[in-house]
Amino acid sequence: MSGVVVIIVVIIVAFWWSTVQRHPIRRCPSCNGSKKNSGSSDRRWGTCGRCKGKGEVRRFGARE
């Protein structure tokens, strides 16, 4: 039974690694790609602190 679990985990990790290699950048989860912080309004706005106003961040495990 534990051998099956190990095989399943290896398959999941291999799939995750291959998707990270193909798509290393994702939309910023803090600003949802809008490039503004959540407290922004029509009169005053600032850039997102997580993506620094880019709207994109690297996925966990992606190379730079």
PyMOL commands that set and color helices and strands:
alter all, ss='L'
color gray80, all
select helices_A, chain A and resi 2-22
alter helices_A, ss='H'
color red, helices_A
select strands_A, chain A and resi 25-27+56-58
alter strands_A, ss='S'
color yellow, strands_A
deselect
rebuild
show_as cartoon
